[in-house]
Amino acid sequence: MELVKLHPPMVHFAIAFPLFLLFTDIYYRWVKKSPDGLHAMLTYVSVFAVLGGTASGIIAHKPIEEKLHQIPVFEAHEILGISLSILFLLLGALRFFLGRYNARWIRDAYTSLLLLGVLLLFLQGRWGGMMVYDYLLKTGL
């Protein structure tokens, strides 16, 4: 199996888990529930899903690198993918400290970064879809 074919399912997990985590985090805030084991597990699974999406993107783009550099959004897509990995690693670290100290500012920073991360994941997915459907499939690059 070509490694390029691993990227689409990986990125779908990289969007689905953080989105579910965001819904869970908002629900916990709404019912005034402290983050628990489920919250921690969803955080760490989300971190690994985003790292997997980034790693599969790096692997997938190598065989078609010359074609991808002809697409205007590719460089932004590439930079955002790496930045999202860093952001979600930071989110994982914040969740670790949230479990230890449960300070209000850590919880607020966690939720804010999670919301930002999910919004950026949707932007990343939009750019990825544009690259595939508007350029690679339509133009035959």
Long-range contacts (C-beta under 8 A, 24 or more apart in sequence): 2-63, 3-56, 3-59, 3-60, 3-63, 4-59, 4-60, 4-63, 4-64, 6-56, 6-59, 6-60, 7-53, 7-56, 7-57, 7-59, 7-60, 10-49, 10-52, 10-53, 10-55, 10-56, 10-57, 11-53, 11-56, 11-57, 11-124, 11-125, 11-128, 13-49, 13-52, 13-53, 14-49, 14-50, 14-52, 14-53, 14-54, 14-121, 15-121, 15-122, 15-125, 16-49, 17-42, 17-45, 17-46, 17-49, 18-46, 18-49, 18-50, 18-88, 18-114, 18-117, 18-118, 18-121, 19-118, 19-121, 21-46, 21-114, 22-114, 22-115, 22-118, 25-110, 25-111, 25-114, 26-111, 29-111, 34-102, 35-95, 35-98, 35-99, 35-102, 35-107, 39-95, 40-95, 40-99, 43-91, 43-92, 43-95, 44-92, 44-95, 46-88, 46-91, 47-88, 47-89, 47-91, 47-92, 50-84, 50-85, 50-88, 50-117, 50-121, 51-85, 51-88, 51-89, 53-81, 54-81, 54-82, 54-84, 54-85, 57-81, 64-136, 67-136, 67-141, 68-131, 70-135, 70-141, 71-131, 71-135, 71-136, 71-141, 73-127, 73-130, 73-131, 74-131, 76-127, 77-124, 77-127, 77-128, 77-131, 80-120, 80-123, 80-124, 80-127, 81-124, 83-120, 84-117, 84-120, 84-121, 84-124, 87-113, 87-116, 87-117, 87-120, 88-117, 91-117
